[in-house]
């Protein structure tokens, strides 16, 4: 094979040298050798790690067990996912159902975060070993020490994220506000036959009574509970809203309720609810002494959390201004972060009040002794 002229070193750009003549026909040795060279080059590129397309990362997931079955919380969860990209898988049940499920699942539990209502329930779960401690400077800065679990040296096992006050409602036509401005007066003989209240063994009441033990001591607390039994207008039954309605209907003259339920009635457009609100007065007890009892909704890092980073991020989100506003304006609860001011008209109408400072962790610890007192005095 030869060139038509000496082009063994042809100029790069002059185009004067013709292309070499190529052997004709398919499958010739020349074509096979050329194809082999191409295939070998391709294989070499793969072997040395040619750039590959990046695989999409698995979406981050958070498994949440929640006893807060409020429609308004949906906005809170959606906001967290928008901010972080972390998808929430949620299991909803009541507090007892969640705790039973965690005990059954053990180390195989997929739960990352647990949301519960009431300090007594949080304490029970902590004692049962269902949580793990968390050291978070952000949460320790924003959540008051009285509204979180005890620090074991490795951090707290749970944190409160919203509060509700336990108040007295009374029939404005039959009761003077001065007769119900302390919790102690609920057991005073002057209120004989006036009181409506839900079961003494309900966690809301166990927490209130546990706080009273801190203020009064065991003996005086038991005597107070005995006085409440003597003052009942009917045996304990129903929930907090039922107690409020019982006062408005005249079945009883005074009752105990959480502000969450009262605020719901205050924000209702139903005529029958408006009539209830017009009939009753509200007392925040013990403003001249230790303050009104408050309880919490709280959250914890599950003992066997598989997605720990996402769980911590969610817990810290619950203390953010956005989440605290969701609790207050969406669900009638007070924020735990002092710098967040609710815009909820019902909470604003109730006004500012002095809250007690007994640590809710101590309140939860008292529930066993309180239950024994209730059994002795016949408070069902």
Residue, then its C-alpha position, 0 to 999 in steps of 0.5 A: x500500500x502506498x501514498x500517491x506522493x510522499x505524505x508520510x508526514x503530511x501537514x496537519x491543515x493543508x488537506x493536500x494528502x489524500x486519504x489512504x486507500x482502504x481494502x474493500x469488502x465487509x469482514x476483512x481482516x482490517x475491519x475486524x482489527x479496527x472493530x476490535x480496537x474500538x471494543x477494547x477501548x470501550x472496555x478499558x474506559x469501563x475498567x478504569x472507572x468511566x463517570x457513572x450517573x449518580x444514583x438518587x439518595x434514599x429519602x430520609x424517614x422519621x417514624x413517629x408514634x403519636x398520642x396527639x391525634x389532632x387535625x391541626x398537627x397535620x400542618x406541623x408535620x407538613x411544615x417539618x417535611x417542607x423544611x427538611x425533606x424528611x418524610x414522616x411515617x406516623x402511628x396514631x393511638x392513645x397513650x396506653x396503646x402506644x406504650x403497650x406497642x413499644x413494650x411488645x416491639x422491644x428492640x425491633x420497634x421502628x419508632x424514632x420519636x414518641x409524642x405523649x400527652x401528660x407528665x404522668x404518662x411520660x414518667x411511666x414510659x421513662x421508668x419502663x425504659x422506652x426512651x433514651x436520654x438526649x443532650x441537646x443544647x438547643x432544647x436545653x436553652x428553649x425548654x424550661x428545666x421544669x418542663x422536661x425530664x430529669x437530667x441523668x448526666x447524659x441528657x433528659x429523656x423527654x421534653x415538654x413542647x406545649x402546656x395546658x393549665x388545669x383550671x376551675x370553671x364555675x356557675x357565675x349565677x350561683x358561685x362567687x369567684x372568691x370561693x374557688x380561687x384556690x385548689x384547696x377550696x375544692x375540698x372545703x365544706x363550703x362547696x359541699x355538693x357542688x363539684x363535678x370532676x372526671x375520674x381521679x385516676x385519669x392522668x390529668x388528675x393524677x398530675x394535678x394531685x401529684x403537684x398538690x402533694x408537693x405543695x401540701x405534703x402527703x397527709x394534707x393531700x389525702x385529707x384534701x382528696x377526701x374533702x373533694x369526694x364529700x363535695x361531689x355533686x355526682x360520681x366522677x364520669x366523662x371527660x373535661x368537656x363534659x364537666x364544663x357542660x355539667x356546670x352550664x346545665x346546672x348539674x353541678x356548680x364547679x368543675x375542673x378542666x384543662x384550658x385546652x377544652x375550654x378554649x375549644x368551646x370559646x372558639x366554637x361557632x355553635x350556639x349551644x357552645x356559645x351559651x355554655x361559655x356565657x354561663x360559666x366563669x373561669x378561675x386560675x387557682x392559687x395566683x396568690x400562692x404557688x400558681x396554677x398547675x400546668x401539664x404538658x404534651x411532650x416528646x422523646x427519642x425512642x430507645x431503639x431509634x433507627x433514624x436518630x439524626x432525623x429524630x433529633x432534628x424533629x425534636x429540635x424543630x418542635x421548639x422552633x417558633x413555627x412549631x410553637x405557634x402551631x401548638x398555640x394557634x392551631x391547638x389551643x395550647x401555650x408555648x413552652x418557649x417564652x419568646x413565642x407569643x400566641x395569637x389565639x383569641x381564646x388564650x388571649x381572652x383568658x389572660x396572663x397567669x402565674x404558673x406553678x414551678x414544680x418540675x413535671x418530672x416530680x409530678x409524674x413520680x408522685x402518681x403511685x402514691x396518689x393512686x393509693x390515696x385515691x383508693x383509700x378515700x374512695x375517689x374513683 
